[in-house]
Amino acid sequence: MNNTIKPEDIQKWIDKIEPEIQKIEPSSASAQSMLENMKAYVADSKHFLETGDLVRSFEAIIWAWAILEICKDLGVF
């Protein structure tokens, strides 16, 4: 089994989350804060991907997805 992180896999998850982010309309200051954090993780993921740091890039996009899913589940978004 090959557990290597591939740049195209990370890019796939970046490409999937960006349209989701565009749909979010924060309803409170805390929702806005969570949205900004999520955007920062996506930006970090892109930066690390560009510099070849695939582990950090993958970690950052996973955090962005975690924030999205948790906020949806809690009704923040």
VENSUL-V156259 format. One record per run of one state. SS is the DSSP state (hx for helix, st for strand, lp for the rest). FROM is the first residue (numbers start at 1). TO is the last residue. If there is no record, write none. Layout:
ss:SS from:FROM to:TO
ss:SS from:FROM to:TO
//
This chain:
ss:lp from:1 to:6
ss:hx from:7 to:23
ss:lp from:24 to:28
ss:hx from:29 to:51
ss:lp from:52 to:53
ss:hx from:54 to:74
ss:lp from:75 to:77
//
